[in-house]
Amino acid sequence: MRTLVALFLAALIAGCAAYGRYQLDQRYGAPDPGRFDQSRSIAALPIEYRRDVKPILDSRCVVCHACYDAPCQLQLGSYDGVTRGANGERVYDAARLLAAQPTRLFQDAASNAEWRNKGFQPVLNERNPGAKPNREAGVMARLLALKRRFDFPRFGSLPQDRYDFSLDRSQQCPAIEEIGRFESEHPEWGMPYGLPPLPERENRTVTAWLEAGAPAAPEPALTGAQRDQIARWEAFLNGADAKTRLMSRYLYEHWFLAHLHFDELPPGDYFELVRSRTPPGRPIDLIATRRPYDDPGVARVYYRLRPHRPALVSKTHMPYALDTARMARIKAWFLDETYAVKALPSYDPKVSANPFIAFEQIPVRSRYRLLLDEAQFTVMSFIKGPVCRGQVALNVITDHFWIGFMHPDNPTFNETSAFLADVLKEVSLPTEQQSNALLTKWLSYSQGQTEYLKRKSELTNRRFTGSSSPSLSMLWDGDGTNANAALTVFRHFDSASVVKGLLGDRPQTALIMGYTLLERIHYLLVAGFDVYGNTAHQLEARLYMDFLRMEGELNFLGLLPGGDRNAVRDLWYRGAGGEVKSYLNGSKAYFTQRTGVEYRTGDPLPELFGLWKAHLAPVLDHRYDLAENPRDDPNADLLKKLAGLRGRVLFFLPESSFLTVQGVDGVDRHYTLIRNSAHSNISELFSEANRRLPDEDTLLVTPGFIGAYPNAFYRLRSNRLAAFVDLVSRLRSEQGYAALAARFAVRRTDPGFWAHADALHEAFGKADRVEASLFDFNRLENR
């Protein structure tokens, strides 16, 4: 009976949509998807997309509608994204049995007609033009108008029964044929959803643009200086010799997500490295494949630079500087180094998915040097790439941990790394199965990793002895100048951040990485991960990452006295399941030699953290350190008191929030509050709440902005900061937090919400013009 009812309702909805389409066709003509494919002359028009409208869409719409997790796949950060429209199919689908077809903007279709064939529906009027049809037959115009008709609340939280802000909420993606029904069923769901309406002036601008037919000028031409830089780098990357071709393939597979910028030019413009069928000097003929190492289908690939066109959003922005010095370093590592390339590797998945086979002819040190040179970018791609969206994907890491790296010039490390890279040619990653994986093969991957760890254990126990015992001198020190030598990673439940420096006094865990570990994680979570892959593909990547994280932890534990290693490891894995304990028990003999670190206290773990900081002091990045003296920051003492809070009082705070303190000097100072949630272990996929240890929670307070997805905004005058800290220190319930938010939070309903959001983005831009990008408001709480 239920099936019949469901079929009847589906047929009824389809019939209504068909009738609505018929009515629109009769009134305004048949749709023409090609209308917005070509830019138009705007000489006679007073309003235009890039000059007048894009700044509004970026600051009001892109903050929710960008990248893979944009609601309805509606990406509003570019004109192409606006004209492409919406699609109700989820990119992130935890129940996908078969891989989906990719729908990557600027890659998987070249026209709006092609996007319509891929299931995208327009949000602009594609029927006969005119102010009235552009207003009445366009979803975007209708939803903006709907927002103005509803009396949006001006204080408090929004009704829970009418608004859903959960990460996996059901999507409502009405086509224009269905918009009337949507408006009657959800009169409060105009755009921006769950946020105040656009300011009147901005609303008039966007509405006038839509009524005018959404005109847009052609893309601005590149400057002469930009063309010169592009020509220089494309010449460098596209030499005909085998050595250059292999180098460029390696660079592309590690840079394909990068937002490249020319450090010798003014900041603001970014570029992408793509594969093309055409050589430099000719228009790019894009080669679009699921993975960067998939067969390009041509005999010769050319590596080309094209402008990055969407708005910059923090959740994907990964800047990477290209300049003369970097080109010289890459040339020294990959071209001047003495080695021969006898043959270019094939694109067979068993070769291309395994970098230890594909790039075995390039010296390990050369590859490792590239990964270290911008280690923050290397690790950031694990986090800001498409893999790490959602709590199940991210609960493979703790909320707060440090990362260090083995020194690339250490002779013992180089010998060991080369040997292990050779061993790994026989060890497959789950991504070898491509996008439709079978969990039945999991046992072979587990066994392969166990065998590899055994071989590594045997080698390290032979090599790292005596004067070569592991010590802090074996860690990369950034060559005395590179701040990438030390990184801190924060997990904010369903998002994460990585910054330079060693933040906090005592992280929850720590990892030491070498070349083989960095490379495997990259090909597992970045190059080899397909966000459109099936559930098994995504699950295997998460499960395998457990092994790689544990390996990094084992490397760190080797710096501790032998008698303390197991106790620390057991503390990190309290209450772990039987399989994990079995694996851990087998790994306890991973490294049995003495440490080369000299300890002076009876508590070696915190002592090691302190020694680590001291060792890397010359290159540590301190931009996120709280000021020690009120002369440097008048809020210093109270912020240190706030950062000193521990335990259950933090339980009701958001994972990540921005605090703005208005000083008596008229200066706004911005800080990030990060609640580091403690867990008994992170070795299981589900039931995370059952493994929470709120008594061990900590709070990190930093100047500036960390995190792409703020959960809350607080704004207060400096003379109210003491009251804010006091309320936080006495939090015991959700009601207590509601009282805190009522006094200090800039809630979703606050009439000043957009002005505050603009102030945050402006401050971010002034603080760092390269990293500045738009925050994402999809995780803002409604409390």
C-alpha positions in Angstrom: 0.0 0.0 0.0 2.8 2.4 0.9 4.5 1.7 -2.4 1.3 2.5 -4.3 0.9 5.8 -2.4 4.5 6.7 -3.1 4.1 6.0 -6.7 0.9 8.0 -6.9 2.5 11.0 -5.2 5.5 10.8 -7.5 3.2 10.7 -10.5 1.2 13.6 -9.1 4.3 15.7 -8.6 5.6 14.8 -12.0 2.3 15.7 -13.6 2.2 19.0 -11.8 5.7 19.8 -12.9 4.8 18.9 -16.5 1.7 21.1 -16.3 3.8 24.0 -14.9 6.3 23.6 -17.6 3.5 23.7 -20.2 2.1 26.9 -18.7 5.5 28.5 -18.7 6.2 27.5 -22.3 2.8 28.9 -23.3 3.5 32.2 -21.5 7.2 32.8 -22.0 8.3 30.4 -24.8 10.5 27.3 -24.7 13.7 27.4 -22.7 17.0 28.1 -24.5 19.9 26.7 -22.4 22.4 28.4 -24.7 21.3 31.9 -23.9 24.0 32.5 -21.2 26.9 30.6 -22.9 28.2 33.7 -24.6 29.1 37.0 -23.0 27.2 40.0 -24.3 28.0 43.6 -25.0 27.0 45.7 -22.0 27.9 49.1 -23.3 24.4 50.4 -22.9 23.5 48.7 -19.7 24.0 50.4 -16.3 24.4 47.1 -14.4 26.7 44.2 -14.9 27.7 40.9 -13.2 31.4 41.3 -12.4 31.4 45.0 -11.5 28.0 45.2 -9.6 26.7 41.8 -8.7 29.5 39.4 -8.1 30.7 41.3 -4.9 27.2 40.9 -3.5 26.8 37.2 -4.5 30.3 36.5 -3.1 29.6 38.0 0.3 26.0 36.9 0.7 25.5 33.7 -1.3 28.9 32.0 -1.9 29.3 31.8 1.9 26.9 28.9 1.6 27.0 28.0 -2.1 30.5 26.9 -3.0 32.3 23.7 -3.9 31.1 20.2 -3.5 28.9 20.8 -0.5 27.0 23.7 -2.0 23.2 23.0 -1.4 21.8 21.6 -4.6 25.2 21.8 -6.2 24.4 25.5 -6.9 27.8 27.1 -7.0 27.4 30.9 -7.1 31.1 31.9 -7.0 31.3 32.4 -10.8 29.1 33.4 -13.7 29.4 29.9 -15.0 28.2 28.5 -11.7 25.2 30.8 -11.7 24.2 30.0 -15.3 24.8 26.2 -14.8 22.1 26.2 -12.1 21.2 23.5 -9.5 21.0 19.7 -9.2 19.3 17.8 -6.5 21.7 14.9 -6.6 24.1 14.9 -3.7 27.9 14.9 -4.3 28.4 13.5 -0.8 26.3 10.3 -0.7 27.2 7.8 2.0 24.9 5.1 0.5 26.2 5.2 -3.1 26.6 1.7 -4.4 28.0 2.7 -7.8 30.2 5.6 -8.7 28.4 8.7 -9.9 29.3 10.7 -13.0 31.4 13.7 -12.0 29.8 17.2 -12.2 32.8 19.4 -11.6 32.3 23.0 -12.7 34.8 24.1 -15.4 35.7 20.5 -16.1 32.9 18.1 -16.9 30.8 20.1 -19.3 31.5 23.0 -21.7 28.0 24.5 -22.1 24.7 24.9 -20.2 23.1 22.6 -22.7 25.5 19.9 -21.6 24.7 20.7 -17.9 21.0 20.3 -18.6 21.7 16.8 -20.0 23.6 16.1 -16.7 20.5 16.9 -14.7 21.1 20.6 -13.8 18.2 23.0 -13.9 18.5 26.7 -14.5 18.0 29.3 -11.7 17.9 32.1 -14.3 15.1 32.6 -16.9 16.1 30.7 -20.0 12.8 31.5 -21.8 12.0 34.7 -23.8 13.8 37.7 -22.2 12.1 40.6 -20.6 11.9 42.2 -17.2 8.7 40.3 -16.2 9.7 36.8 -17.5 13.2 37.3 -16.0 11.6 38.0 -12.7 8.8 35.4 -12.8 10.4 32.5 -14.6 13.7 32.5 -12.7 14.2 30.5 -9.5 16.9 32.9 -8.2 14.6 35.9 -8.6 11.7 34.2 -7.1 13.6 33.0 -4.0 15.0 36.5 -3.4 11.5 37.9 -3.6 10.2 35.2 -1.3 12.7 36.3 1.3 11.3 39.9 1.2 7.8 38.7 1.8 8.5 36.8 5.0 9.0 38.7 8.3 12.4 37.2 9.2 13.0 37.2 13.0 15.3 39.9 14.4 16.5 38.2 17.6 16.8 34.8 19.2 17.3 31.5 17.5 15.2 30.3 14.6 12.4 27.7 15.2 13.8 24.2 15.2 10.7 22.8 13.6 10.9 25.1 10.6 14.6 25.3 9.9 17.1 22.4 9.5 20.8 23.3 9.6 22.2 19.8 10.0 25.0 18.7 7.7 23.0 16.0 6.0 19.6 17.8 5.9 17.2 16.9 3.1 17.6 19.2 0.1 14.9 21.3 -1.5 15.9 22.1 -5.1 12.8 23.3 -6.8 12.8 23.9 -10.6 10.9 26.9 -11.9 8.0 24.6 -12.7 7.8 23.7 -9.0 8.5 27.1 -7.5 4.8 27.9 -6.8 4.4 24.8 -4.6 7.7 25.5 -2.8 6.7 29.0 -2.0 3.4 27.9 -0.5 4.9 25.1 1.5 8.0 27.0 2.7 7.2 30.7 2.8 10.1 31.3 5.2 12.7 29.6 3.0 13.6 32.4 0.7 17.3 33.1 0.1 19.6 33.5 1.9 18.3 30.5 3.8 18.2 30.9 7.6 20.0 34.3 7.4 18.8 37.9 7.3 17.6 39.2 3.9 20.0 41.1 1.7 20.3 44.8 2.6 17.8 46.9 0.6 20.4 48.4 -1.7 22.0 45.1 -2.5 18.6 43.5 -3.1 17.7 46.2 -5.6 21.0 45.7 -7.4 20.7 41.9 -7.8 17.0 42.2 -8.7 17.7 44.8 -11.4 20.4 42.6 -12.8 18.1 39.6 -13.0 15.4 41.7 -14.6 17.9 43.0 -17.2 18.7 39.4 -18.2 21.7 38.7 -16.0 24.3 40.4 -18.3 28.0 39.7 -17.9 31.0 41.2 -19.7 33.7 38.8 -21.1 36.3 37.6 -18.7 39.0 40.3 -18.1 42.1 39.8 -20.2 45.4 38.7 -18.5 48.0 41.4 -17.9 51.2 41.3 -19.9 53.1 40.5 -16.7 50.8 37.5 -16.1 51.1 36.3 -19.6 54.9 36.4 -19.3 54.9 34.4 -16.1 52.5 31.8 -17.6 54.8 31.5 -20.7 57.8 31.1 -18.5 56.3 28.3 -16.3 54.7 26.5 -19.2 58.0 26.5 -21.0 59.6 25.0 -17.9 57.0 22.3 -17.5 56.7 21.3 -21.2 60.2 20.4 -22.3 60.4 17.5 -24.7 63.0 15.4 -22.8 61.9 12.5 -20.7 63.3 13.9 -17.5 61.1 17.1 -17.8 58.0 15.1 -18.8 58.3 12.8 -15.8 59.0 15.8 -13.5 56.0 17.6 -14.8 53.7 14.6 -14.4 54.9 14.4 -10.7 54.3 18.1 -10.1 50.9 18.0 -11.7 49.7 15.1 -9.6 50.7 17.1 -6.5 49.6 20.5 -7.6 46.3 19.9 -9.3 44.4 21.3 -6.3 46.7 24.3 -5.8 45.7 27.9 -6.2 48.9 29.0 -7.9 50.0 32.6 -7.7 53.0 34.5 -9.0 54.8 35.7 -5.9 56.6 38.4 -7.9 53.4 40.0 -9.0 50.7 41.8 -6.9 48.5 39.4 -5.0 44.9 38.7 -5.9 44.9 36.5 -9.0 45.3 32.7 -8.9 45.8 30.0 -11.5 45.3 26.2 -11.9 47.6 23.7 -13.4 45.7 21.5 -15.9 46.4 18.9 -18.5 45.8 19.9 -22.1 45.9 18.2 -25.5 47.3 21.4 -26.9 50.8 22.9 -26.3 51.6 26.4 -25.0 50.6 29.2 -27.3 47.4 27.6 -28.3 44.0 27.6 -26.5 43.7 25.0 -23.7 41.9 21.8 -24.7 41.2 20.4 -21.2 41.8 16.8 -20.4 39.2 16.0 -17.7 39.7 12.7 -15.8 38.4 11.6 -12.5 41.9 11.4 -11.0 45.1 13.3 -12.0 46.9 10.1 -12.8 44.1 8.6 -15.1 45.0 7.9 -18.7 44.8 11.2 -20.6 44.0 9.3 -23.8 46.7 11.2 -25.9 50.3 10.4 -26.7 51.6 13.7 -25.3 50.2 15.7 -22.4 50.9 19.4 -22.0 50.7 21.1 -18.6 49.1 24.5 -18.8 48.1 27.3 -16.5 44.6 28.8 -16.6 43.0 31.4 -14.4 41.1 30.2 -11.3 37.7 31.7 -11.9 35.4 31.0 -8.9 35.5 33.1 -5.8 38.1 32.1 -3.2 36.5 30.1 -0.3 38.5 29.1 2.7 37.4 25.5 2.7 39.2 25.0 -0.6 41.7 27.8 -0.9 45.2 26.4 -0.9 47.6 29.1 -2.2 51.0 28.0 -3.6 53.6 30.6 -4.7 55.5 30.3 -8.0 58.6 32.4 -8.2 62.2 32.3 -9.6 63.6 30.8 -6.4 61.1 27.9 -6.4 61.7 27.2 -10.1 65.5 27.0 -9.3 64.9 24.6 -6.4 62.7 22.4 -8.5 65.2 22.4 -11.4 68.0 21.4 -8.9 65.9 18.5 -7.4 64.4 17.1 -10.6 66.5 18.1 -13.6 70.0 18.8 -12.4 70.1 15.7 -10.2 72.0 12.9 -11.8 69.6 10.1 -12.8 68.3 8.7 -16.1 64.7 8.3 -17.2 64.8 5.2 -19.4 61.0 5.1 -20.1 58.0 7.1 -19.1 55.6 5.2 -16.8 52.3 3.9 -18.2 48.8 5.0 -17.0 47.8 1.5 -16.2 46.1 1.8 -12.7 48.5 -0.7 -11.1 51.3 1.7 -12.1 49.8 5.1 -12.0 48.0 4.6 -8.7 51.3 3.6 -7.0 53.7 6.5 -6.9 56.6 4.2 -5.8 56.3 2.5 -9.2 55.3 5.4 -11.4 58.1 7.7 -10.2 60.7 5.2 -9.0 63.2 6.8 -11.5 63.1 10.1 -9.7 65.3 10.1 -6.6 63.4 9.8 -3.3 65.1 12.9 -1.9 64.0 15.0 -4.8 60.4 14.0 -4.4 60.5 14.5 -0.6 62.1 17.9 -0.9 59.1 19.1 -3.0 56.6 17.8 -0.5 58.5 19.5 2.4 59.0 22.8 0.6 55.3 23.6 1.2 54.5 21.0 3.8 51.5 23.0 5.0 50.0 22.8 1.5 50.9 19.1 1.3 49.0 18.3 4.5 46.3 20.9 3.8 45.4 19.0 0.6 44.6 16.0 2.8 42.1 18.2 4.7 40.8 20.7 2.1 40.6 18.3 -0.7 37.3 16.6 -1.3 37.9 13.7 1.0 37.4 15.4 4.4 33.9 16.5 4.5 31.7 15.1 7.2 32.3 13.6 10.6 32.9 10.0 9.5 35.6 11.1 7.2 37.3 13.2 9.8 37.1 11.1 12.9 40.2 9.4 11.8 42.2 12.2 13.4 42.3 13.7 16.9 41.1 17.3 17.5 44.6 18.7 18.1 47.9 17.2 17.0 51.4 18.3 15.9 53.3 17.1 12.8 57.0 17.1 12.3 59.1 15.6 9.5 62.2 13.4 9.1 65.2 15.4 7.8 65.7 14.8 4.0 69.5 15.1 4.3 69.9 12.6 7.1 72.0 9.7 5.6 70.2 7.1 7.7 66.8 8.4 6.8 67.7 8.6 3.1 68.9 5.0 3.0 65.8 3.9 4.9 63.4 5.9 2.8 64.8 4.6 -0.5 64.5 1.0 0.8 60.9 1.5 2.0 59.9 3.1 -1.3 61.2 0.0 -3.0 59.2 -2.2 -0.7 56.1 -0.2 -1.3 56.1 -1.0 -5.0 54.6 -4.3 -3.9 52.0 -2.7 -1.5 48.8 -1.6 -3.1 46.6 1.3 -1.8 42.8 0.8 -1.9 42.6 3.5 -4.5 44.0 1.1 -7.0 40.4 -0.2 -7.3 39.4 3.2 -8.7 35.9 4.5 -8.0 33.9 1.3 -7.7 35.7 -0.5 -4.9 34.9 -3.9 -3.3 35.2 -4.2 0.5 36.0 -7.9 -0.1 39.6 -6.8 -1.0 40.1 -5.0 2.3 41.9 -8.0 4.0 44.6 -7.9 1.3 45.3 -4.2 1.9 45.4 -4.8 5.7 47.8 -7.7 5.2 50.0 -5.6 2.9 50.3 -2.8 5.4 51.1 -5.2 8.2 53.8 -6.8 6.1 55.2 -3.4 5.2 55.3 -2.3 8.8 57.1 -5.5 9.7 59.8 -4.8 7.0 60.0 -1.2 8.2 60.4 -2.3 11.8 63.2 -4.7 10.9 65.1 -2.0 9.1 64.7 0.8 11.6 65.8 -1.4 14.4 69.0 -2.1 12.5 69.6 1.4 11.3 68.5 3.7 14.1 71.0 2.5 16.8 74.0 3.9 18.6 74.9 7.4 17.3 72.0 7.1 14.9 69.4 6.6 17.6 66.4 8.8 16.9 66.7 12.3 18.3 65.4 15.7 17.5 68.4 16.4 15.3 66.9 13.9 12.8 63.8 16.2 12.4 63.7 18.6 9.5 64.4 22.1 10.9 63.2 23.9 7.8 66.8 24.4 6.8 66.8 27.2 9.3 64.3 29.4 7.4 61.3 27.4 6.3 58.3 27.6 8.7 56.8 24.5 7.2 59.0 22.4 9.5 56.2 22.3 12.1 52.5 22.1 11.7 49.5 21.9 13.9 46.2 20.3 12.9 42.8 21.0 14.4 39.7 19.0 13.8 36.4 20.8 14.3 34.1 17.7 14.3 33.2 17.7 10.7 35.9 20.1 9.3 39.6 20.6 10.0 42.4 23.2 9.7 46.2 23.0 9.5 48.5 25.9 10.4 52.2 26.5 10.6 53.8 26.4 14.1 53.3 24.2 17.2 50.2 25.6 18.8 49.2 24.8 22.4 51.5 23.3 25.0 50.3 19.7 24.9 48.6 18.3 21.8 46.5 15.2 22.0 48.8 13.2 19.8 51.8 13.8 17.5 53.0 12.4 14.2 56.4 12.3 12.6 56.3 11.8 8.9 58.8 10.9 6.2 58.6 10.7 2.5 56.8 7.3 2.2 54.1 8.3 4.7 53.4 11.7 3.1 53.3 10.2 -0.4 50.9 7.4 0.6 48.5 9.7 2.3 48.5 12.0 -0.7 47.7 9.2 -3.1 45.1 7.8 -0.7 43.2 11.0 0.2 44.0 13.4 -2.6 45.2 12.1 -5.9 43.5 8.8 -5.6 40.3 9.8 -3.9 37.1 10.2 -6.0 34.4 12.2 -4.2 32.0 10.7 -6.7 33.1 7.1 -5.9 31.0 4.5 -4.3 30.6 3.9 -0.6 33.2 1.2 -0.5 35.8 3.4 -2.2 35.3 6.1 0.4 35.1 3.7 3.4 38.3 2.0 2.4 40.2 5.3 2.3 39.0 6.1 5.8 39.9 2.7 7.2 43.3 2.7 5.5 44.1 6.1 6.9 43.9 4.5 10.4 47.1 2.5 9.5 48.9 5.6 8.2 48.0 7.7 11.2 49.3 5.0 13.5 52.5 4.7 11.6 53.1 8.5 12.1 52.4 8.1 15.8 54.8 5.2 16.1 57.5 7.3 14.5 56.9 9.9 17.2 56.9 7.4 20.0 60.4 6.3 19.0 61.7 9.6 20.5 60.4 8.6 24.0 62.2 6.4 26.4 61.5 2.7 25.7 59.7 2.2 28.9 57.2 5.0 28.2 56.2 4.3 24.6 53.6 1.7 25.3 52.0 3.6 28.1 51.5 6.7 25.9 50.2 4.6 23.1 47.8 2.8 25.3 46.6 6.2 26.6 45.8 7.3 23.1 43.8 4.1 22.4 41.9 3.6 25.6 38.9 1.3 25.0 39.8 0.5 21.5 38.2 -2.6 19.9 39.7 -6.0 19.7 41.1 -5.7 16.2 42.7 -2.4 17.0 44.2 -3.8 20.2 45.6 -6.8 18.3 47.2 -4.5 15.7 48.6 -2.3 18.5 50.0 -5.2 20.4 51.7 -6.4 17.3 53.2 -2.9 16.8 54.5 -2.5 20.3 57.7 -4.2 19.1 57.9 -1.8 16.1 60.9 0.0 17.5 62.8 -1.5 20.4 66.0 0.6 20.4 67.0 3.4 22.8 66.0 6.9 22.1 68.7 9.5 21.5 66.8 12.2 23.3 68.2 13.0 26.8 65.5 13.5 29.4 65.9 15.3 32.7 62.4 14.8 34.2 60.3 11.9 35.2 57.5 13.0 32.8 59.0 12.6 29.3 56.0 13.3 27.1 55.4 17.0 28.0 59.2 17.3 28.2 59.5 16.1 24.7 56.9 18.5 23.5 58.9 21.3 25.1 62.2 20.1 23.6 60.5 19.9 20.2 59.4 23.5 20.4 62.9 24.6 21.5 64.6 22.7 18.7 62.5 24.3 16.0 62.4 27.8 17.7 64.2 29.6 14.9 61.6 28.7 12.3 58.4 28.4 14.4 55.5 30.6 13.1 54.2 32.6 16.0 51.3 34.5 14.3 48.7 32.6 16.3 50.4 33.0 19.7 48.5 35.1 22.3 50.3 38.2 23.3 52.1 37.8 26.7 52.0 41.5 27.6 48.9 43.8 27.8 51.0 46.4 26.1 50.9 44.3 22.9 47.3 43.3 23.3 45.1 45.0 26.0 43.0 41.8 26.2 46.0 39.5 26.8 45.4 38.7 30.5 41.7 37.8 30.1 42.3 35.8 26.9 45.0 33.8 28.7 42.5 33.1 31.5 40.0 32.0 28.9 42.5 29.7 27.2 43.3 28.2 30.5 39.8 26.7 30.9 39.7 22.9 30.9 37.2 20.1 31.1 33.4 20.0 31.2 32.8 23.8 31.2 33.9 23.7 27.6 31.4 21.0 26.6 28.7 23.4 25.5 31.0 25.7 23.5 31.0 25.4 19.7 33.9 23.6 18.1 35.1 26.7 16.3 34.1 30.3 16.8 35.3 33.8 16.1 35.4 36.4 18.9 35.6 40.1 18.1 36.5 42.5 20.9 35.9 46.2 20.4 38.6 48.2 22.1 38.4 51.5 23.8 40.8 52.7 21.1 38.2 52.0 18.5 40.1 49.0 17.1 38.4 45.6 16.6 40.6 42.7 17.6 39.6 39.3 16.2 40.3 35.9 17.8 39.5 32.2 17.2 38.3 29.9 19.9 38.9 26.2 19.2 37.4 23.6 21.5 39.6 20.5 21.3 37.2 17.6 22.1 38.9 14.7 23.8 38.2 11.0 23.0 39.2 7.7 24.5 40.3 6.7 21.0 39.7 7.5 17.4 40.0 4.0 16.0 36.3 3.4 15.2 34.0 4.8 12.6 30.8 5.3 14.6 29.5 5.9 18.1 31.9 8.8 18.6 29.7 10.3 21.4 30.3 7.1 23.4 34.1 7.8 23.3 34.0 11.4 24.3 36.0 12.4 27.4 34.7 16.0 28.1 36.8 16.2 31.4 39.9 16.3 29.1 38.6 19.0 26.7 40.9 22.0 26.2 40.4 25.4 24.6 42.8 27.1 22.3 42.5 30.9 21.9 44.5 32.5 19.0 44.6 35.9 17.4 43.3 36.0 13.9 41.2 33.4 12.1 41.6 29.6 12.0 39.0 27.4 10.3 36.8 27.6 7.2 33.5 26.8 8.9 32.9 29.0 12.0 30.1 27.7 14.2 29.5 31.0 16.1 30.4 34.7 16.1 30.7 36.7 19.3 31.0 40.4 19.4 31.5 42.5 22.6 33.2 45.6 24.0 36.5 45.2 25.8 34.8 46.1 29.1 32.5 43.1 28.7 35.3 40.6 28.1 35.6 39.7 31.8 31.9 38.9 31.9 32.2 36.8 28.8 35.1 34.8 30.3 33.2 34.4 33.5 30.1 33.1 31.8 32.1 30.6 29.8 33.9 29.4 33.0 30.5 28.6 34.5 28.8 26.9 31.6 26.9 23.8 32.8 24.0 23.4 30.5 22.5 24.3 27.1 20.4 26.9 28.9 23.6 28.5 30.2 25.0 28.6 26.7 21.7 30.2 25.4 22.2 32.9 28.0 25.8 33.5 26.8 24.7 33.6 23.2 21.8 36.0 24.0 24.3 38.5 25.4 27.3 38.1 23.2 26.6 36.1 20.0 25.9 37.5 16.6 23.2 35.1 15.8 21.6 34.1 12.5 18.7 36.5 13.2 20.8 39.5 14.2 20.0 42.5 12.0 23.7 43.4 12.1 24.7 39.9 10.9 25.9 40.9 7.4 27.7 44.0 8.6 29.6 41.8 11.1 30.4 39.1 8.4 31.7 41.9 6.2 34.0 43.1 9.0 35.4 39.6 9.5 36.2 39.2 5.8 37.7 42.6 5.6 39.9 41.9 8.7 41.0 38.6 7.2 41.9 40.3 3.9 44.0 42.9 5.7 45.8 40.3 7.9 46.8 38.1 5.0 46.1 39.0 1.4 47.3 35.6 0.1 45.3 33.3 2.4 42.3 35.6 2.6 39.1 33.9 1.4 35.4 33.6 2.2 34.3 31.6 5.3 31.5 29.1 4.9 28.4 29.7 6.9 26.8 26.2 6.4 28.0 25.2 9.9 26.8 28.2 11.8 24.8 27.0 14.8 21.2 28.0 15.5 21.5 28.3 19.3 
